Amino acid sequence: MQSRVEYRELKCYHNRSEKEKNTQHKKPYFDLGQFPTEQIQQEFRKFLLKEGDTKLFRTMYHYHPYLEQLAKYLSIKRNESVQSLLEQPIEKWILSLKRWMLENGIPRTRVRISSYGNELIVDTELIKFFRRILKWLQPEDTREETEKDIWELEKLGIELRENPIYHVKTINFEKILQPDLREEVKKAIYFNLTREAVGTIQRELSSLRDFSGFLQKEFTEVKSCRDIDRKIWEEYLIHKMTEEKEGKGNSDLVLKIRNVLETVGKIYGYHHLEMLFLNTDIPPERTPEFKVYTDKEMETLNAHIIQMDEQTVRCLIIHQMLGTRISDTLTLRMDCLYQTGDQYMIQIHQVKTRTYEKPISYELAMLIEKAVEYTKEKYGNTKYIFTDEKKTSRPLRYITLKGKVLGMIRREDLRDDDGKLFGFDTHMFRHYYGVQLTELHLDDWTIARLLGHKRLGSVQRYRKMSNQLIADESRKIRAMLTDIIYDNLDGWGEEYEQIRQNAGRKSEEK
């Protein structure tokens, strides 16, 4: 067996750029002879050849230090008579590697900044690399997809309801810790997938994972949904109401658990589960605060947005000018524009509800046409204007767009009117659009049509916010006028002096 993988054996090596072709390398191969057994050498060889089919050569070239460290680690396994990477479960290998790294002073974690600007502690690249090799080497799981603990949604044979800008590939049951309960939940989730959106299914599983963790800690005797009674459920509700990290989504969490457990009850004949819940179990939802960017905040954001790459700029400006939901902007189709006489019209396929049309300005139409031309030139005839670079049949993913903007905000240290670092809430652009429409004195029906609402109820929120903005902006002027009036009350007698004192007390109370 060859104890090396020559670069020329890799497909990516022959697809190098001209600059890479002029780069000199110390040795034109990956050295497999450093690994302790022929079987392990063969396993690494297969992995590297497979990687060469899909990765860039410059990416693979950086595998060298990982391979050297893994060779040093695996050399200690020679004494344990380990001949293959398939002889131990993945997590046992990872635990062993981490122990070796600790003993040799090699960092096992690093800090990663999330798209939201939070610091996350994650495994180092060496651990991730080894885990990827181990997963790739595992024999193909020939079981039915629904028997596995991680389902690949494309293999289920179900027509899924999903928002295309949040592409979900798998759903994971591994963190539902009780084996019997996990199998029961699988049956319920499979049934729910036929009638619920994938996003809803994800929230159901997240809620069940939380509930399962609580049961594992507080009620170890619970093995199946059959064992859950009202007393256990009430203990969980108390736990959620009293835990330090009380979340605003507790009402949704309770509803999602109830939905899954009632489905389990119907499937398995656990009739007590259908009688387990009371309407009073659902905590009242907090009314979300209706926020909107101020004119100054919009100017600050847009002044930096226009410095980003051209298609991202077009996407964000079009999003603001249309006043759509971000899912509707990212799923704009290549043929969305048409003309009626001299008027440009746009067809918007709302992911959440329906398709509607509305008139747009000439300037906006030209911007959309420019975005269409860019996509055709770079990706050919795609379905969507803003397309995923890796899979052009799908629209640009929201997390990709959000990551770009949040990265820009952190680099530029952009602050809102309160001095806080900007977040990135695309729906606030829609709120701003709605408020501006109300200030144009349009009627509720026209505003609802332009926003794509079926009903008029939501328009009142925009009108209320518009009135609040007017009140906030005029507060200084009103305060100045009040001071003038109070000054003129001097010498008008006790009755007017009482007015001044009452006003002063109210101001202090505020």
Secondary structure, DSSP 4 states (H G I P E B T S, - for coil): --SEEEGGGSGGGGG--HHHHT---S-SEEE-TTSSSHHHHHHHHHHHHHHHHHS-HHHHHTTHHHHHHHHHHHHGGGGGT---TTSS-HHHHHHHHHHHHHHTT---EEEEE-TTS-EEEEE-HHHHHHHHHHHHHSPP--S-GGGSSEEEGGGS----B--TTS---EEE-TT---HHHHHHHHHHHHHHHTTSBHHHHHHHHHHHHHHHHHHHHH-TT--SGGG--HHHHHHHHHHHHHSTT--TTHHHHHHHHHHHHHHHHHHHT-GGGGGS--GGGSPPPPPPP-----HHHHHHHHHHHTTS-HHHHHHHHHHHHHT--HHHHHT-BTT-EEEETTEEEEEEE-SSS-EEEEEE-HHHHHHHHHHHHHHHHHH-S-SBSSB-SS-TTSBPPHHHHHHHHHHHHHHHT-B-TTSPBP---HHHHHHHHHHHHHHTT--HHHHHHHHT-SSSTTHHHHHHHHHHHHHHHHHHHHHHHHHHHHHHTTTS-HHHHHHHHHHHHHHHH-
